[in-house]
Amino acid sequence: MREVDVRLADGSVLHAYDVPAAHRPRLTLAWHHGSPQTGAPLPPVIEAAAERGIRVFSYARPAYGGSDARTGRDVASAAADVAAVADALGIGRFAAMGASGGAPHALASGALLPERVPAVVTLAGIAPFTTDFDWFAGMASPDGIRSAFDGRAARAAFEETAEFDPAQFLPVDYAALEGPWSSLGDDVARAGEFGMAGLIDDDVAFARPWGFELADVPVPVLVVQGEEDRVVPRSHGEWMARQLPRARLVLRPGDGHISVLAALPDALDWLLRQV
């Protein structure tokens, strides 16, 4: 895996990662990280991709993992960012996959770069705010995202005293973090070394208009959600699948916010069938 700094037209820098396939790749995948993480693709992603001859690249969103901050960014801005990273790496077409906070940003590339992005996967992804259903229902600890609706200053003030609520995760989530996805917990800890501005900016972006409509995403989207997720409830995935023109919804019984990542190999196989 190589790391590169990609300088954008405004002079800011995105820290990016590239994991080439051993041979000519069958597919190139843009991995959009969760909130908060460093932006580095995690070992289970790299390993599952390598088994399938898939090249993986990723980048740290602004204010994460060595990327310059961009206060006020919206979800849609991820499309231009990932395109700039792909251009710097000499990549033309690429599928997109995002987990948790990365899922909306993956959708942005499908909405705004359909000529380059043939398909998208969301894993445990949050929906744009809507009054079509009780958006907060089923969230074990909604106060952080609630504060984001009052603006960045309110979300930053909340973060000053925020504590992790263990009730957000199921026993199967903790088992995943102790087993195949232990690297996720390690990466979250490393992300904290860069501060919490990226997480704050993500939440504020989620609470505001995203800059595109789900109805305008023209490419196939696989929406994967854990039925027991206490961070992003299944209702978010169900509603998104109804809004997206070409969605397939997969609800995983018994899965929570972390254990649902076990769907990654199947999701990669689905992407391969779309290209």
DAWO-V533318 format. One record per backbone hydrogen bond with DSSP energy under -0.5 kcal/mol. CO is the residue of the C=O (numbers start at 1). NH is the residue of the N-H. E is the energy in kcal/mol with one decimal. If there is no record, write none. Layout:
((CO:NH:E) (CO:NH:E))
//
This chain:
((2:18:-2.3) (4:6:-0.6) (4:16:-3.5) (5:7:-0.6) (6:8:-0.5) (6:14:-2.4) (8:11:-2.1) (12:8:-3.2) (13:68:-2.7) (14:6:-3.0) (14:16:-0.6) (15:60:-2.8) (16:4:-2.2) (17:58:-2.0) (18:2:-2.3) (18:20:-0.5) (19:56:-2.1) (27:55:-2.4) (28:95:-2.6) (29:31:-0.7) (29:57:-2.6) (30:32:-0.5) (30:97:-2.4) (31:33:-0.6) (31:59:-0.6) (32:99:-1.5) (34:36:-0.5) (34:37:-0.5) (42:45:-1.0) (42:46:-2.2) (43:47:-3.1) (44:48:-2.0) (45:49:-2.2) (46:50:-2.6) (47:51:-2.1) (48:52:-0.6) (49:52:-1.1) (49:54:-2.6) (50:53:-1.3) (53:26:-2.7) (53:27:-0.8) (55:29:-3.3) (56:19:-3.5) (57:31:-2.6) (58:17:-2.9) (59:61:-0.5) (61:64:-2.5) (63:198:-0.7) (64:67:-2.8) (67:63:-0.8) (70:73:-1.6) (74:77:-0.8) (75:78:-1.9) (76:79:-1.9) (76:80:-0.6) (77:81:-1.8) (78:82:-2.9) (79:83:-1.9) (80:84:-2.1) (81:85:-2.2) (82:86:-2.6) (83:87:-2.6) (84:88:-2.2) (85:89:-1.6) (86:91:-3.1) (87:90:-1.3) (95:30:-3.1) (96:121:-2.1) (97:32:-3.1) (98:123:-2.5) (99:102:-2.8) (100:103:-1.6) (100:104:-0.5) (100:126:-0.6) (102:106:-2.0) (103:107:-2.2) (104:108:-1.7) (105:109:-1.2) (106:110:-1.4) (107:111:-2.3) (108:112:-2.5) (109:113:-2.0) (113:116:-2.1) (113:117:-2.3) (116:94:-2.4) (116:118:-0.7) (118:220:-0.7) (119:96:-1.9) (120:222:-2.5) (121:98:-2.1) (122:124:-0.5) (122:224:-2.8) (123:100:-3.3) (133:135:-1.4) (134:137:-1.0) (136:139:-2.0) (138:140:-0.5) (142:146:-2.6) (143:147:-2.2) (144:148:-1.0) (145:149:-0.7) (146:149:-1.3) (147:150:-1.6) (148:151:-1.6) (151:155:-2.0) (152:156:-2.9) (153:157:-2.2) (154:158:-2.1) (155:159:-1.8) (156:160:-1.0) (157:160:-0.6) (158:161:-1.4) (158:162:-0.5) (159:162:-0.6) (164:166:-0.7) (165:168:-2.0) (166:169:-1.3) (168:230:-0.7) (170:173:-0.6) (170:174:-2.0) (171:175:-2.1) (172:176:-1.8) (173:177:-2.1) (174:178:-1.6) (175:179:-1.0) (176:181:-2.7) (179:182:-1.6) (181:184:-1.3) (181:185:-1.0) (182:186:-1.8) (183:187:-2.2) (184:188:-2.4) (185:189:-1.9) (186:190:-1.9) (187:191:-2.4) (188:192:-1.4) (190:193:-1.3) (191:194:-1.8) (192:195:-1.5) (196:200:-2.3) (197:201:-2.7) (198:202:-2.3) (199:203:-2.4) (200:204:-2.3) (201:205:-2.1) (202:206:-2.4) (203:207:-1.9) (204:208:-0.8) (205:208:-0.6) (206:129:-0.6) (210:76:-2.2) (213:216:-1.7) (214:217:-1.9) (214:245:-0.5) (216:218:-0.9) (220:120:-2.2) (221:223:-0.6) (221:248:-2.4) (222:122:-2.7) (222:224:-0.7) (223:250:-3.2) (224:124:-2.8) (225:252:-2.5) (226:229:-1.3) (230:140:-3.1) (233:236:-1.9) (233:237:-0.7) (234:238:-2.5) (235:239:-2.3) (236:240:-2.4) (237:241:-2.4) (238:242:-1.2) (239:243:-1.3) (240:244:-2.4) (244:247:-0.9) (246:221:-2.2) (248:223:-3.0) (250:225:-2.5) (250:252:-0.5) (251:253:-0.7) (252:227:-2.3) (252:255:-1.6) (255:228:-2.3) (256:260:-1.0) (258:261:-2.2) (259:262:-2.0) (260:263:-2.1) (261:264:-2.0) (263:267:-2.4) (264:268:-2.4) (265:269:-2.1) (266:270:-2.2) (267:271:-2.2) (268:272:-2.3) (269:273:-1.3) (270:274:-0.7) (271:274:-1.4) (271:275:-0.7) (272:275:-0.6))
//
